[in-house]
Amino acid sequence: MAINITDLDISQLADVKKQLDDVCLSLSHILLSDSLQELAHLSSSFAQLRQAQAKFKSCIHNIRHITSENKRISSHFFYLQFQLLIFQ
């Protein structure tokens, strides 16, 4: 049912304005709430990403350490094998 606003008196127009203001306020609260939830989710995701990055860097460091340690051990092992061959 359509109502022509020119047929409304001042108090009825004030009621319509109040209803529209209430709807706008409700919508702004909903949008703000959604934005805050999205911001919280993005912040949490970013924190998880930073943790994953730190773990990844730690893994790279450990791999480099293991690799250099393996080279040292391998060269020492090769030296011992060589010594055994010489003295046989």
VMD Tcl script that draws the C-alpha trace (Angstrom):
set ca {
  {0.00 0.00 0.00}
  {1.54 3.33 -1.09}
  {1.09 6.52 0.88}
  {1.54 9.92 -0.67}
  {3.67 11.93 1.79}
  {2.00 15.16 0.70}
  {-1.18 13.83 2.34}
  {0.54 13.49 5.76}
  {0.37 16.12 8.47}
  {3.42 17.35 10.41}
  {3.17 14.80 13.24}
  {2.86 11.91 10.77}
  {5.88 13.22 8.80}
  {7.81 13.41 12.08}
  {6.89 9.77 12.77}
  {8.08 8.73 9.28}
  {11.33 10.65 9.82}
  {11.86 8.93 13.19}
  {11.24 5.50 11.63}
  {13.72 6.25 8.84}
  {16.28 7.52 11.36}
  {15.83 4.31 13.41}
  {16.32 2.17 10.30}
  {19.44 4.11 9.33}
  {20.83 3.79 12.86}
  {20.14 0.04 12.88}
  {21.82 -0.39 9.51}
  {24.87 1.60 10.61}
  {25.17 -0.61 13.74}
  {24.94 -3.73 11.59}
  {27.56 -2.44 9.16}
  {29.85 -1.37 11.98}
  {29.45 -4.72 13.72}
  {30.22 -6.58 10.49}
  {33.26 -4.36 9.88}
  {34.55 -4.95 13.40}
  {34.10 -8.71 13.03}
  {35.94 -8.65 9.72}
  {38.72 -6.54 11.22}
  {39.05 -8.97 14.14}
  {39.22 -11.89 11.70}
  {41.87 -10.16 9.58}
  {43.91 -9.31 12.68}
  {43.75 -12.91 13.85}
  {44.72 -14.19 10.40}
  {47.64 -11.77 10.27}
  {48.86 -12.93 13.69}
  {48.67 -16.56 12.54}
  {50.55 -15.67 9.38}
  {53.31 -13.99 11.42}
  {53.57 -17.12 13.61}
  {53.83 -19.32 10.52}
  {56.49 -17.01 9.10}
  {58.51 -17.20 12.33}
  {58.28 -21.03 12.31}
  {59.34 -21.10 8.67}
  {62.37 -18.90 9.39}
  {63.27 -21.15 12.30}
  {63.04 -24.22 10.04}
  {65.31 -22.56 7.45}
  {67.82 -21.75 10.19}
  {67.71 -25.34 11.50}
  {68.12 -26.80 8.02}
  {71.15 -24.61 7.38}
  {72.62 -25.64 10.71}
  {72.01 -29.33 10.02}
  {73.44 -29.01 6.51}
  {76.62 -27.31 7.71}
  {76.91 -29.84 10.55}
  {76.45 -32.70 8.06}
  {79.21 -31.27 5.85}
  {81.53 -31.08 8.84}
  {80.66 -34.63 9.90}
  {80.94 -35.94 6.33}
  {84.36 -34.38 5.83}
  {85.51 -35.77 9.18}
  {84.09 -39.20 8.28}
  {85.81 -39.07 4.87}
  {89.07 -38.16 6.59}
  {88.72 -41.14 8.96}
  {87.97 -43.48 6.06}
  {90.99 -42.15 4.23}
  {93.16 -42.70 7.31}
  {91.89 -46.29 7.57}
  {92.75 -46.94 3.93}
  {96.23 -45.56 4.34}
  {97.03 -47.62 7.40}
  {95.73 -50.90 6.07}
}
mol new
graphics top color blue
foreach p $ca { graphics top sphere $p radius 0.5 }
foreach p [lrange $ca 0 end-1] q [lrange $ca 1 end] { graphics top cylinder $p $q radius 0.2 }
display resetview
